[in-house]
Amino acid sequence: MALTDAQQQEIDAARSAAHATRRPTVPALEDMLFTATPVLDHGFVRVVDYMGDDAAIVQAARVSYGRGTRAVTEDRGLIRYLMRHRHSTPFEMCEIKYHVKLPIFVARQWIRHRTANVNEYSARYSILDREFYIPAPENLAAQSSMNRQGRGAVLEGAEAARVLDLLREDATRNYDHYVEMLNEDEQGDPIDPGRQGLARELGRMNLTLNAYTQWYWKTDLHNLFHFLSLRADAHAQYEIRVYAEAMMQSAEAWVPIATAAFRDYRLGAVTLSAQMLGILRRMLAGEAVDQAASGLSKREWRELMETLGRAAA
């Protein structure tokens, strides 16, 4: 990912400015403010603002007037209790705002999380950049035969090369036609003074879904963790997972105690149904339980065995 000189100057200007405040700040996140973390080939994630910290979660839970009312170890214990028992409102007291540059098809998957304030770059008013997401060869995979939403084996050889060529050719051709229909150059001047050019709100329909868009995405910590629990998961689509992983880095800098609890109780944890828990108790009591006698479907049984690190019989 390469920023333009104008973009880099804007970031440098923002980072050089200092503002006095009485509100709590987090030095580790302050160091990251405005800096673009590269994601994919042309995308990025950067934090542009935030409110609150680990102490704000504790303060809200206790409804206290000050910040350091108790020892840090007690604060950590309370945050872990809140996470463990899924108390959400104290985490909603912290908010963060990101500036994200991402492929359109990733944005359309991302926007399903209807728990944030979003303002997206408008192709009705502006011309999108000539940038397209082209997967790295190791991320170019066939459809999974086991999962309708997943990937299977990585494509190789001539087939992989042909797919990459098609992605580049289609995106480039469609963008060239987009510019031709708009009849505008990068400065907004007519390319051919003899033509009117198509309205931008119509011309954008010709762009491929691997073109890049940008947005500001603001959410509270509770909903950020919900987003990360789904999108930072190993089963999430690679192209959105790498954005989630970049956001995890900012969360760890911002609220390290809460993020550690989130990793333990949400991201690295599993949920067992009442039926699964009953089977586990039977196993611990020494009973030999198989799928047929478990009452679980084959898929549920396989998932339980994978969770327990056992081969499904």
C-alpha positions in Angstrom: 0.0 0.0 0.0 1.4 3.4 -1.0 0.0 6.7 0.2 0.1 9.7 -2.0 2.3 12.6 -1.0 -0.9 14.6 -0.2 -2.2 11.8 2.0 1.1 11.4 3.8 1.3 15.2 4.4 -2.2 15.2 5.8 -1.3 12.3 8.2 2.0 14.0 9.2 0.1 17.2 10.0 -2.4 15.4 12.1 0.3 13.5 14.0 2.3 16.7 14.7 -0.6 18.5 16.3 -1.0 18.3 20.1 -4.2 19.1 22.1 -4.5 19.6 25.8 -7.2 17.5 27.4 -8.5 16.5 30.8 -9.9 13.2 29.6 -7.9 10.0 30.0 -5.6 9.1 27.2 -3.7 5.9 26.3 -0.1 6.5 25.3 0.2 3.3 23.3 -2.8 4.2 21.2 -1.8 7.8 21.0 1.4 6.5 19.3 -0.7 4.8 16.7 -3.1 7.6 16.0 -3.6 8.5 12.3 -0.9 6.1 11.2 -2.1 3.8 8.4 -1.5 0.0 9.0 -1.2 -1.6 5.5 -3.8 -4.3 4.7 -4.0 -6.4 1.5 -2.4 -4.7 -1.5 -3.8 -1.2 -1.4 -5.9 -1.1 1.8 -5.2 0.2 5.3 -6.7 0.7 8.8 -5.9 3.7 10.9 -7.3 5.0 14.2 -8.4 8.6 14.0 -10.1 9.0 17.4 -11.1 7.2 20.6 -12.8 7.7 23.9 -12.2 5.8 27.2 -9.8 3.1 28.3 -9.7 0.1 30.6 -10.4 2.3 33.6 -13.5 3.7 31.9 -15.0 0.2 31.8 -14.4 -0.2 35.5 -15.7 3.3 36.3 -18.9 2.6 34.4 -19.4 -0.8 36.1 -18.9 0.7 39.6 -20.5 4.1 38.7 -17.6 5.7 40.5 -16.5 9.3 40.4 -12.8 8.8 40.0 -10.5 6.6 38.0 -8.0 4.8 40.2 -10.4 3.9 42.9 -9.0 0.4 43.4 -5.9 -1.7 42.7 -5.1 -2.6 39.1 -5.4 -6.3 40.0 -9.0 -5.7 41.2 -9.8 -3.8 38.0 -8.5 -6.6 35.9 -10.6 -9.1 37.9 -13.7 -7.0 37.4 -13.2 -6.6 33.7 -12.6 -10.4 33.3 -15.8 -11.0 35.3 -17.8 -8.6 33.1 -16.4 -10.3 30.0 -17.0 -13.8 31.4 -20.6 -13.1 32.2 -21.3 -11.1 29.1 -22.1 -7.8 30.7 -22.1 -5.5 27.7 -22.9 -1.9 28.8 -19.6 -1.1 30.7 -17.8 -1.9 27.4 -20.1 0.4 25.5 -18.6 3.3 27.4 -15.5 3.1 25.2 -15.6 4.2 21.6 -13.2 4.2 18.7 -13.2 5.6 15.1 -11.3 4.0 12.2 -10.5 5.2 8.7 -10.5 2.1 6.5 -9.6 1.6 2.9 -11.0 -1.7 1.6 -12.2 -3.6 -1.5 -15.9 -3.0 -2.2 -16.8 -6.7 -1.8 -15.2 -6.7 1.7 -17.1 -3.5 2.5 -20.4 -5.2 1.5 -19.7 -8.1 3.9 -18.5 -5.8 6.6 -21.6 -3.5 6.5 -23.7 -6.5 7.7 -22.5 -5.5 11.2 -25.2 -2.9 11.8 -23.7 -1.7 15.1 -21.5 1.2 14.0 -21.7 4.7 12.6 -20.4 4.6 9.0 -19.7 7.2 6.4 -18.4 5.9 3.1 -16.6 7.6 0.3 -19.2 8.6 -2.2 -18.8 7.7 -5.9 -21.8 9.9 -6.6 -19.6 12.9 -5.9 -16.0 11.7 -6.4 -14.1 9.5 -8.8 -12.8 6.3 -7.3 -9.1 5.6 -7.4 -7.6 3.3 -10.0 -6.8 0.6 -7.5 -8.0 -3.0 -7.4 -7.5 -5.9 -5.0 -5.7 -8.7 -6.7 -5.2 -11.8 -4.4 -1.7 -13.1 -3.7 -1.3 -16.5 -5.4 -1.4 -18.3 -2.0 -4.9 -16.8 -1.4 -6.3 -17.9 -4.7 -8.3 -21.0 -3.9 -11.0 -23.2 -5.3 -14.5 -23.6 -3.8 -14.6 -25.9 -0.7 -16.4 -29.1 -1.2 -17.3 -29.2 2.5 -18.3 -25.6 3.1 -20.4 -23.5 0.7 -19.0 -20.3 2.1 -15.3 -21.4 2.2 -12.3 -22.1 0.2 -10.6 -25.4 -0.7 -7.3 -26.2 -2.3 -5.1 -23.4 -3.6 -5.2 -23.0 -7.4 -1.9 -23.7 -9.1 -0.1 -23.4 -12.4 -1.9 -22.3 -15.6 -5.3 -22.1 -13.9 -4.1 -19.7 -11.2 -2.2 -17.6 -13.7 -5.3 -17.4 -16.0 -7.5 -16.3 -13.0 -5.1 -13.6 -12.0 -4.9 -12.4 -15.6 -8.7 -12.2 -15.8 -9.0 -10.3 -12.6 -6.5 -7.7 -13.7 -7.9 -7.4 -17.2 -11.5 -7.1 -16.2 -10.9 -4.6 -13.5 -8.6 -2.5 -15.7 -11.0 -2.6 -18.7 -14.0 -1.7 -16.6 -12.2 1.2 -14.9 -11.0 2.5 -18.3 -14.7 2.4 -19.5 -15.8 4.0 -16.3 -13.4 7.0 -17.0 -14.4 7.1 -20.6 -18.1 7.3 -19.7 -17.5 10.0 -17.1 -15.3 11.9 -19.5 -13.3 13.4 -16.7 -9.7 13.3 -15.8 -8.3 13.2 -12.2 -8.7 17.0 -11.9 -12.3 16.8 -13.0 -11.7 18.4 -16.4 -13.4 17.0 -19.5 -11.2 14.6 -21.5 -13.2 15.2 -24.6 -14.8 18.7 -24.6 -17.2 17.5 -27.3 -19.0 15.1 -25.0 -21.1 15.7 -21.9 -20.0 12.6 -20.0 -22.2 10.3 -17.9 -23.2 11.2 -14.3 -20.8 9.8 -11.7 -23.7 8.1 -9.9 -24.4 6.1 -13.0 -20.9 5.5 -14.2 -19.9 3.8 -10.9 -22.2 0.8 -11.7 -19.5 -0.4 -14.2 -16.8 -0.8 -11.5 -15.8 -4.3 -10.4 -16.2 -5.3 -6.7 -12.4 -5.5 -6.2 -12.2 -1.7 -6.6 -11.3 0.1 -3.4 -13.6 2.3 -1.3 -13.0 4.0 2.0 -15.0 4.8 5.0 -15.0 6.1 8.6 -16.3 3.4 10.9 -17.0 4.3 14.6 -18.2 1.8 17.1 -18.2 1.1 20.9 -15.9 -1.5 22.4 -18.7 -4.1 23.0 -19.6 -4.1 19.3 -16.0 -3.9 18.2 -15.4 -7.2 20.2 -18.5 -8.7 18.6 -17.1 -7.8 15.1 -13.7 -9.2 16.0 -15.1 -12.4 17.5 -16.6 -13.2 14.0 -14.1 -11.6 11.6 -10.8 -12.4 13.5 -11.8 -16.0 13.7 -9.8 -18.5 11.7 -13.0 -19.5 9.7 -13.6 -15.9 8.5 -12.9 -15.0 4.9 -9.2 -14.1 4.6 -9.8 -10.6 3.1 -11.9 -9.4 6.0 -9.9 -11.3 8.6 -6.7 -9.4 7.9 -8.6 -6.1 8.6 -9.9 -7.6 11.9 -6.4 -8.6 12.8 -5.1 -5.1 12.2 -7.9 -3.8 14.4 -7.0 -6.3 17.1 -3.6 -4.6 17.3 -5.2 -1.2 18.0 -7.5 -2.8 20.6 -4.6 -4.3 22.4 -2.9 -0.9 22.6 -6.1 0.8 23.6 -7.6 -1.5 26.2 -5.1 -4.2 27.0 -6.9 -5.7 30.0 -10.2 -5.9 28.2 -8.7 -7.3 25.0 -6.8 -10.0 27.0 -10.2 -11.0 28.6 -11.8 -11.0 25.2 -9.1 -13.3 23.8 -9.6 -15.7 26.7 -13.4 -15.7 27.0 -14.6 -15.0 23.5 -12.0 -15.4 20.7 -10.2 -18.4 22.1 -13.2 -20.0 23.7 -16.0 -22.3 22.5 -19.7 -22.6 23.5 -21.1 -26.0 24.2 -24.8 -26.7 24.0 -26.5 -28.2 27.1 -26.6 -31.5 25.2 -22.9 -31.4 24.4 -22.1 -30.5 28.1 -24.1 -33.6 29.1 -22.1 -35.8 26.8 -18.8 -34.3 28.2 -19.9 -35.1 31.7 -20.7 -38.7 30.7 -17.3 -39.0 29.1 -15.6 -37.6 32.3 -17.5 -40.2 34.3 -15.8 -42.9 32.2 -18.7 -43.7 29.8 -17.8 -44.5 26.2 -20.1 -42.3 24.1 -20.2 -42.5 20.3 -22.1 -40.4 17.8 -25.0 -42.8 17.5 -25.7 -42.8 21.2 -25.0 -39.1 21.7 -28.2 -37.7 20.1 -26.1 -35.2 18.2 -26.1 -34.8 14.4 -23.0 -35.9 12.6 -21.9 -32.3 12.1 -22.5 -31.5 15.8 -20.6 -34.6 16.8 -17.6 -33.7 14.6 -17.5 -30.2 16.0 -17.6 -31.5 19.5 -14.8 -34.0 18.8 -12.7 -31.2 17.2 -13.2 -29.1 20.2 -12.0 -31.9 22.5 -9.1 -32.7 20.2 -10.4 -36.1 19.4 -10.9 -37.9 16.2 -14.6 -38.3 15.3 -15.6 -41.9 15.3 
